[in-house]
Amino acid sequence: MKVVFIHQGRENLGIEYLSSILKKAGHQTRLLLEPGLFSKEDNVFHLPFLEKIFCRKQQILKEVQRSKPDLVAFSVYTSTYLWACETAKAIKQNRDIKIAFGGIHPTLVPEKVIENDCVDFVVVGEGEFALLELVEALSTGKLNYQIDNVWFKRKGQTIANKIRPPIENLDSLPHPDKELFEDEVRYKDDYVILTSRGCAFSCTFCCESFLNKLYNNKYFRRRSIDSVMQELNFMKEKYNFKEVMFFDSILFTDKKWLRELMNRFRKEINVPFRCTGHVNFFDWEIGKMMKESGCYCIDFGVESMSEFTRKNVLKRFSSDEQLKKASDTCDKLKLRYDADLMFGLPGEGEKEYLSTIDFFSHLKYLNRLKCYNLAYYPRTEIVKIAKEKKMLDDIDIENIAEGRIGDWFHRDSIKDKKLKRIKDNFQAFYKILPVLPQSWTKYIITHKLYRKFYLLPSAIVIFIQLIIALRHRDYRFIIYPLNYLHHFRRKYFYGKSNN
């Protein structure tokens, strides 16, 4: 069978694992990528006129028509759902090809997704073996409608099959098929790896909380050290990467496991790396062993500097004291760290944002305050909370299920114009804070100059962020312009605009 994956966004590890399973069973796979440059999926720039120039939709449609795959598979986020539906409809208009939707959005609302005329199958939850069974059933010409994790349509009726248990041993999976994205990703600059699946927490705003419920709190699993190191050693030999990004929700939940990983990583790989962490698990010993092993930045999910909001709205149980201890530890170790912060949270406004500035303004090794909008996923608890607080109504909730509301980076879902202006002011303030002397910050706050920060041109804010990245030697930030340059060269010099 010939399977074509179509995806909007950057490298997708889920697709790479799906492809490796299919290839191992003897099937052919291929990727057609829409990188989403300058689209709402681009976490740096959203420039619609440039988005049209770099858009690959027509090339993707032509290539599907030419290659005649047996199945087209989309991995779909809530933010890419409308794009995926539009692309799938266009494919169906040209050729009657079977189309499957998988990923987090179809997992959250499979009954909505299966209603689309352009969608033949919906894969819910972990998809490796479900997709493999579906492809092998299609190859026989006799469809099996009893495949766990797969929803079907038959004679006008929907067949919703049960969820199979999560893959117990992640080591049993082959390495992700990195070759699939080779033309699109500069692996020599940055290698992304997962050492686990799922998350130990169930925050109200995160889709991981839904997956935890779906799998009866058995979704969080770790790979063995041997499995992780085999992948890293093999891929380093192949791509000679300069940096590693551990893409886990939280890398250091197990100190014993981490100690062994860091020892072997330092001896066998010996390149800089960064990761995502949680202050509840962080201490001096973990910070020290990571710094000595090449960690140049930890990304802490803070989301809000209001302990009340974290506890009662987000169910993110970290205290102010734990946040202070983690940041002070990083400062003493001279270990850079980012703080993820979210705008649009219920009950937050200027007072809460000022407390964030007050907390972070004196910290020496703060790398970046990373700004996100509260982006609603269907059926997450935060949707219910927002409705109770009259931030969302039934129409909004329907729009969320259809992927028509807000995104992480460019479009917020804040209805109140005053709150929206406050958000715009502090978003600019957060982004430039690491470069501001404390005396300047104090002057800005005392004279309330931040209330005019919404007037700062985005180009100036981005330029200041670049200065911060260079000053802090933030290699991850430098990868962004390299990514744009890579795709520019592919479009105008290499004669390639799809795989």
Residue pairs with C-beta under 8 A, 6 or more apart in sequence:
1 22
1 27
1 28
1 70
1 71
1 135
1 136
1 138
1 139
2 27
2 28
2 29
2 30
2 67
2 68
2 69
2 70
2 71
3 19
3 22
3 27
3 28
3 29
3 30
3 69
3 70
3 71
3 72
3 73
3 135
4 29
4 30
4 31
4 32
4 64
4 67
4 69
4 71
4 72
4 73
5 15
5 18
5 19
5 29
5 30
5 31
5 32
5 72
5 73
5 74
5 75
5 180
6 31
6 32
6 33
6 34
6 60
6 64
6 72
6 73
6 74
6 84
6 87
7 15
7 31
7 32
7 33
7 34
7 74
7 75
8 33
8 34
8 35
8 36
8 39
8 41
8 80
8 83
8 84
9 34
9 35
9 36
9 41
9 77
9 80
10 35
10 36
10 185
10 483
11 181
11 184
11 185
11 192
12 75
12 181
13 176
13 192
13 194
13 247
14 75
14 103
14 127
15 31
15 75
15 180
16 176
16 177
16 178
16 180
16 181
17 128
17 173
17 174
17 176
17 177
18 29
18 73
18 75
18 102
18 127
18 128
18 131
19 29
19 31
19 176
19 177
19 180
20 173
20 174
20 175
20 176
20 177
21 128
21 129
21 131
21 132
21 173
21 174
22 29
22 131
22 132
22 135
23 29
23 177
24 174
25 132
25 135
25 136
27 135
27 139
29 177
29 180
30 67
30 69
30 180
30 499
31 180
31 181
31 184
31 499
32 56
32 60
32 63
32 64
32 498
32 499
33 56
33 181
33 184
33 498
33 499
34 55
34 56
34 57
34 60
34 83
34 87
35 54
35 56
35 184
35 487
36 42
36 51
36 80
37 50
37 51
37 54
37 484
37 487
38 45
38 46
38 47
38 48
38 50
38 51
38 54
39 46
39 51
40 46
40 79
40 407
40 409
40 410
40 411
41 79
41 80
41 407
41 409
42 409
43 408
43 409
44 462
44 480
46 409
46 410
54 487
54 491
56 497
56 498
57 87
57 90
59 497
59 498
60 87
60 498
61 87
61 90
61 91
61 94
63 498
63 499
64 72
64 91
64 94
64 95
64 97
65 94
65 95
68 95
68 97
69 97
70 97
70 98
70 135
70 138
70 139
71 97
71 98
71 99
71 100
71 134
71 135
71 138
72 88
72 91
72 97
72 98
72 99
72 100
73 99
73 100
73 101
73 102
73 131
74 84
74 87
74 88
74 99
74 100
74 101
74 102
74 103
75 102
75 103
76 84
76 101
76 102
76 103
76 104
76 105
76 106
76 113
77 103
77 104
77 105
78 104
78 105
78 108
78 375
78 376
78 377
78 378
78 400
78 403
79 375
79 403
79 407
79 408
80 105
80 403
81 105
81 113
81 402
81 403
82 402
82 403
82 404
84 101
85 116
85 118
85 119
88 99
88 101
88 116
88 118
88 119
89 117
89 118
91 97
91 99
91 118
92 99
92 117
92 118
98 120
98 121
98 138
99 118
99 119
99 120
99 121
100 119
100 120
100 121
100 122
100 123
100 131
100 134
101 113
101 116
101 119
101 121
101 122
101 123
102 122
102 123
102 124
102 127
102 131
104 207
104 377
105 113
105 377
105 378
105 403
106 113
106 122
106 123
106 124
107 124
107 125
107 207
107 210
107 211
107 214
108 207
108 210
108 377
108 378
108 379
108 380
109 378
109 379
109 401
110 122
110 124
110 151
110 160
111 158
111 160
112 378
112 401
112 402
113 119
113 122
114 122
114 151
114 153
114 158
120 152
120 153
121 134
121 150
121 151
121 152
122 150
122 151
123 130
123 131
123 134
123 149
123 150
123 151
124 130
124 149
124 150
124 151
124 163
125 149
125 163
125 164
125 166
125 211
125 214
125 215
126 149
126 164
126 166
126 167
126 197
127 149
128 167
128 173
129 164
129 167
130 147
130 148
130 149
130 150
130 164
133 144
133 147
133 150
134 147
134 150
137 143
137 144
137 147
143 152
145 152
145 154
145 159
145 161
146 161
147 161
148 161
148 162
148 163
148 164
149 161
149 163
149 164
150 161
151 158
151 159
151 160
151 161
152 158
152 159
152 161
153 159
163 214
163 215
165 215
165 218
166 197
166 215
166 218
166 219
166 221
167 173
167 221
168 221
170 196
170 197
170 221
170 222
170 223
170 227
171 223
171 224
171 226
171 227
175 230
175 231
175 234
175 235
176 194
176 231
178 185
178 187
178 235
178 238
178 239
183 490
183 496
183 499
184 487
184 499
186 479
186 482
186 483
186 486
187 235
187 239
187 241
188 239
188 240
188 241
188 242
189 241
189 242
189 243
189 479
189 482
190 241
190 242
190 243
190 244
190 245
190 476
190 479
191 232
191 235
191 236
191 239
191 241
191 243
191 244
191 245
192 244
192 245
192 247
193 228
193 231
193 232
193 244
193 245
193 246
193 247
194 223
194 246
194 247
194 248
195 222
195 223
195 228
195 246
195 248
195 251
195 261
196 220
196 221
196 222
196 223
196 248
196 249
197 219
197 220
197 221
198 208
198 211
198 212
198 215
198 219
198 220
198 221
198 249
199 206
199 208
199 212
199 220
199 249
199 250
200 220
200 249
200 250
200 253
200 278
201 208
201 209
201 249
201 250
201 278
201 315
201 316
201 317
202 208
202 209
202 212
202 213
202 315
203 209
203 303
203 314
203 315
203 316
204 313
204 314
204 315
204 380
204 381
204 382
204 385
205 303
205 314
205 342
205 374
205 376
205 377
205 380
205 381
205 382
206 377
206 380
207 377
207 380
208 219
208 249
209 380
209 381
210 377
210 379
210 380
211 219
212 219
212 220
222 253
222 254
222 257
225 257
225 260
225 261
225 264
228 261
229 261
229 264
229 265
229 268
229 269
232 244
232 265
232 268
232 269
233 268
233 269
235 241
236 269
236 271
241 271
242 271
242 272
242 475
243 271
243 272
243 273
243 274
243 475
243 476
243 479
244 269
244 271
244 272
244 273
244 274
245 273
245 274
245 275
245 476
246 273
246 274
246 275
246 276
247 276
248 275
248 276
249 276
250 276
250 277
250 278
250 281
251 258
251 275
251 276
251 277
252 258
252 275
252 277
252 281
252 282
252 286
252 290
253 278
253 281
255 285
255 286
258 286
258 289
258 290
259 289
262 289
262 290
262 292
262 293
263 293
265 273
265 293
265 294
266 292
266 293
266 294
270 294
271 294
272 294
272 295
272 296
272 475
273 293
273 294
273 295
273 296
274 295
274 296
274 297
274 298
274 299
274 476
275 290
275 295
275 298
275 299
276 298
276 299
276 300
276 301
277 298
277 299
277 300
278 300
278 301
278 318
279 300
279 302
279 318
279 322
279 323
279 325
279 326
280 317
280 318
280 322
282 298
282 300
282 326
282 329
283 329
284 329
284 332
284 333
287 298
287 329
287 330
287 333
287 335
288 333
290 298
290 335
291 333
291 334
291 335
295 335
296 335
296 336
296 473
296 475
297 335
297 336
297 337
297 338
297 367
297 474
297 476
298 330
298 335
298 336
298 337
298 338
299 337
299 338
299 340
299 370
300 323
300 326
300 337
300 338
300 339
300 340
301 316
301 340
302 318
302 323
302 339
302 340
302 341
303 309
303 310
303 314
303 316
303 340
303 341
303 342
303 345
304 310
304 313
304 314
304 316
304 341
304 342
304 345
304 348
304 352
305 320
305 323
305 341
305 352
305 355
305 356
305 359
306 347
306 348
306 352
306 355
307 319
307 320
309 345
309 346
309 347
309 348
309 352
310 316
310 317
310 318
311 317
313 345
313 346
313 347
313 382
313 385
314 345
314 382
315 381
323 359
324 359
326 337
327 337
327 360
327 363
327 366
329 335
330 336
330 337
330 365
331 363
331 364
331 365
334 365
335 365
336 365
336 366
336 367
336 472
336 474
337 365
337 366
337 367
338 366
338 367
338 368
338 369
338 370
339 360
339 366
339 368
339 369
339 370
340 370
340 372
341 356
341 369
341 370
341 371
341 372
341 430
342 372
342 373
342 374
343 371
343 372
343 373
343 374
343 412
343 414
343 423
343 426
343 427
344 373
344 374
344 406
344 412
344 413
344 414
344 419
344 423
345 374
346 385
346 386
346 389
346 391
347 389
349 419
349 422
350 422
350 426
353 422
353 426
353 429
354 445
356 369
356 426
356 430
357 426
357 429
357 430
357 433
357 441
357 445
360 366
360 369
360 433
361 433
361 436
361 438
361 441
362 438
366 433
366 434
367 434
367 468
367 472
367 474
368 431
368 434
368 465
368 468
368 469
368 474
368 477
369 430
369 431
369 433
369 434
371 427
371 430
371 431
372 408
372 409
373 406
373 407
373 408
373 409
373 410
373 411
373 412
373 413
374 382
374 406
374 412
374 413
375 406
375 407
375 408
375 413
376 382
376 383
376 386
376 392
376 400
376 405
376 406
376 413
377 383
377 400
378 397
378 400
378 401
383 392
383 397
383 400
386 392
387 393
387 397
391 413
391 415
392 400
392 413
396 405
396 413
399 405
405 413
406 412
406 413
412 420
412 423
414 420
414 423
421 454
424 453
424 454
425 450
425 451
425 452
425 453
425 454
426 450
426 453
428 453
428 454
428 456
428 461
429 444
429 450
429 453
431 461
431 464
431 465
432 461
432 464
432 465
432 468
433 441
434 468
434 472
435 464
435 467
435 468
435 471
436 444
443 449
444 450
465 477
466 477
468 474
469 477
469 478
470 478
490 496
490 497
491 497
